[in-house]
Amino acid sequence: MLDYAALAVLAEIIRRGSFEAAAAALGVTPSAVSQRIKGLEERLGQVLVHRGPPARGTETGLRLMQHLDQVRLLETTLAAGLRPPGPAVLRLAVNADSLATWFLPVMAALPALYDLVLDDQDHARDWLRQGQVSAAISSDPDPVPGCDALPLGAMRYLALAAPGFRARHFPDGVTEASLRAAPAIIFNAKDALQSRWAEQATGKRLHLPGHRIPASEPFARAVELGLGWGMIPEAMAAPALAQGRLQPLLPDMPLDVALYWHVQRAMAPALAPLTAAIRKRAAAELRP
């Protein structure tokens, strides 16, 4: 039987990054926090926290924190009068562009504290496989064992650039040579959207030079400022396109990325209001 009081201490350490901050949040001494974790680690025979600084959860520590969060969330769905052992925390993996465009309003569907993990849509499903989140938005249609995957629709991306950048780097249109030379804006090392579009446009896999800007709004702003070209969600780009601040590299070549809501079956009843809100919002904001 797990010691849930000790798990609550573990979760506070991981989230706050230190034993001292966890102690202050819990209203106990750092020594008491240290003893709780030491006892839990001895009973389980594993290290649960890398002491840092900052303090970070080991793989097992993160899974135990996620288990506590799920227990708290499930208990909020029980009959009135049962008091959960602390506020319910819901950990989800979400891609940055969904968070920046359509996802944020659906979070009001559950009275939970959200702990969002931002990852590329091609990799968000990995967090579920590792047992570190309860649900994820992913471009992969295949669910991991114990989970279901619900189709949401497609997010349309456009290859865009500022007018001056487009005229300077693509005077003869989009070619293999111009794409090899023109700097792109790339979200991070996992971001393959620019490469996928370039292959779609030229029929070849190209190594693209570019700036790395790992945040959706600054990414779009960098494109608008003429630092490079990049793939921007259609909804996010609409105002700049209408005002002429951005132009498509190839108007008839969007890139649609299908998205799926992956959710653990054990958590599906507790997450039902959120799932319903996500499907409704996605139906209105994404392409079929």
Solvent accessible surface area in square Angstrom, and as a share of the most:
residue,aa,sasa,rsa
1,M,229,1.02
2,L,53,0.27
3,D,43,0.22
4,Y,63,0.24
5,A,51,0.40
6,A,0,0.00
7,L,0,0.00
8,A,18,0.14
9,V,12,0.07
10,L,0,0.00
11,A,3,0.02
12,E,43,0.19
13,I,0,0.00
14,I,26,0.13
15,R,87,0.32
16,R,130,0.47
17,G,17,0.16
18,S,36,0.23
19,F,26,0.11
20,E,108,0.49
21,A,36,0.28
22,A,0,0.00
23,A,2,0.02
24,A,84,0.65
25,A,49,0.38
26,L,67,0.33
27,G,68,0.65
28,V,71,0.41
29,T,81,0.47
30,P,65,0.41
31,S,74,0.48
32,A,43,0.33
33,V,1,0.00
34,S,44,0.29
35,Q,113,0.50
36,R,104,0.38
37,I,0,0.00
38,K,105,0.44
39,G,19,0.18
40,L,2,0.01
41,E,23,0.10
42,E,117,0.53
43,R,148,0.54
44,L,65,0.32
45,G,65,0.62
46,Q,92,0.41
47,V,92,0.53
48,L,0,0.00
49,V,1,0.01
50,H,80,0.36
51,R,115,0.42
52,G,49,0.47
53,P,134,0.85
54,P,83,0.52
55,A,4,0.03
56,R,133,0.49
57,G,11,0.11
58,T,19,0.11
59,E,114,0.51
60,T,38,0.22
61,G,0,0.00
62,L,35,0.17
63,R,121,0.44
64,L,22,0.11
65,M,3,0.01
66,Q,3,0.01
67,H,68,0.30
68,L,1,0.00
69,D,1,0.01
70,Q,26,0.12
71,V,30,0.17
72,R,21,0.08
73,L,5,0.03
74,L,66,0.33
75,E,54,0.24
76,T,56,0.33
77,T,77,0.45
78,L,98,0.49
79,A,78,0.61
80,A,109,0.84
81,G,81,0.78
82,L,112,0.56
83,R,224,0.82
84,P,37,0.23
85,P,64,0.40
86,G,30,0.28
87,P,83,0.52
88,A,5,0.04
89,V,14,0.08
90,L,1,0.01
91,R,29,0.10
92,L,0,0.00
93,A,0,0.00
94,V,0,0.00
95,N,2,0.01
96,A,14,0.11
97,D,23,0.12
98,S,0,0.00
99,L,42,0.21
100,A,37,0.28
101,T,38,0.22
102,W,2,0.01
103,F,0,0.00
104,L,107,0.53
105,P,71,0.45
106,V,7,0.04
107,M,39,0.17
108,A,95,0.74
109,A,35,0.27
110,L,17,0.09
111,P,125,0.78
112,A,17,0.13
113,L,99,0.49
114,Y,46,0.18
115,D,35,0.18
116,L,48,0.24
117,V,16,0.09
118,L,95,0.47
119,D,18,0.09
120,D,16,0.08
121,Q,8,0.04
122,D,57,0.29
123,H,62,0.28
124,A,0,0.00
125,R,46,0.17
126,D,40,0.21
127,W,61,0.22
128,L,6,0.03
129,R,131,0.48
130,Q,73,0.32
131,G,14,0.13
132,Q,13,0.06
133,V,0,0.00
134,S,1,0.01
135,A,0,0.00
136,A,0,0.00
137,I,0,0.00
138,S,0,0.00
139,S,25,0.16
140,D,41,0.21
141,P,71,0.44
142,D,88,0.45
143,P,60,0.38
144,V,6,0.03
145,P,129,0.81
146,G,38,0.36
147,C,5,0.03
148,D,56,0.29
149,A,25,0.19
150,L,43,0.22
151,P,87,0.55
152,L,15,0.08
153,G,18,0.17
154,A,12,0.09
155,M,9,0.04
156,R,57,0.21
157,Y,1,0.01
158,L,28,0.14
159,A,5,0.04
160,L,0,0.00
161,A,0,0.00
162,A,10,0.08
163,P,49,0.31
164,G,42,0.41
165,F,4,0.02
166,R,84,0.31
167,A,70,0.54
168,R,151,0.55
169,H,52,0.23
170,F,13,0.05
171,P,98,0.61
172,D,131,0.68
173,G,34,0.33
174,V,27,0.15
175,T,59,0.34
176,E,53,0.24
177,A,73,0.56
178,S,17,0.11
179,L,0,0.00
180,R,112,0.41
181,A,76,0.59
182,A,1,0.01
183,P,35,0.22
184,A,0,0.00
185,I,0,0.00
186,I,29,0.15
187,F,39,0.16
188,N,40,0.21
189,A,79,0.62
190,K,89,0.38
191,D,20,0.10
192,A,40,0.31
193,L,11,0.06
194,Q,3,0.01
195,S,48,0.31
196,R,94,0.34
197,W,0,0.00
198,A,0,0.00
199,E,65,0.29
200,Q,85,0.38
201,A,30,0.23
202,T,38,0.22
203,G,63,0.61
204,K,107,0.45
205,R,206,0.75
206,L,13,0.06
207,H,156,0.70
208,L,15,0.07
209,P,48,0.30
210,G,39,0.38
211,H,78,0.35
212,R,162,0.59
213,I,36,0.18
214,P,92,0.58
215,A,39,0.31
216,S,7,0.05
217,E,104,0.47
218,P,69,0.43
219,F,12,0.05
220,A,15,0.12
221,R,125,0.46
222,A,5,0.04
223,V,0,0.00
224,E,35,0.16
225,L,107,0.53
226,G,18,0.18
227,L,85,0.42
228,G,0,0.00
229,W,0,0.00
230,G,0,0.00
231,M,5,0.02
232,I,1,0.00
233,P,6,0.04
234,E,54,0.24
235,A,69,0.53
236,M,44,0.20
237,A,2,0.01
238,A,50,0.39
239,P,71,0.45
240,A,6,0.04
241,L,52,0.26
242,A,92,0.71
243,Q,121,0.54
244,G,39,0.37
245,R,92,0.34
246,L,5,0.03
247,Q,62,0.28
248,P,40,0.25
249,L,6,0.03
250,L,59,0.30
251,P,95,0.60
252,D,136,0.71
253,M,51,0.23
254,P,35,0.22
255,L,14,0.07
256,D,62,0.32
257,V,4,0.03
258,A,45,0.35
259,L,2,0.01
260,Y,43,0.16
261,W,0,0.00
262,H,0,0.00
263,V,6,0.04
264,Q,32,0.14
265,R,130,0.47
266,A,78,0.61
267,M,2,0.01
268,A,35,0.27
269,P,100,0.63
270,A,2,0.01
271,L,0,0.00
272,A,51,0.40
273,P,65,0.41
274,L,0,0.00
275,T,19,0.11
276,A,63,0.49
277,A,27,0.21
278,I,0,0.00
279,R,115,0.42
280,K,163,0.69
281,R,79,0.29
282,A,0,0.00
283,A,81,0.62
284,A,82,0.63
285,E,80,0.36
286,L,19,0.09
287,R,93,0.34
288,P,166,1.05
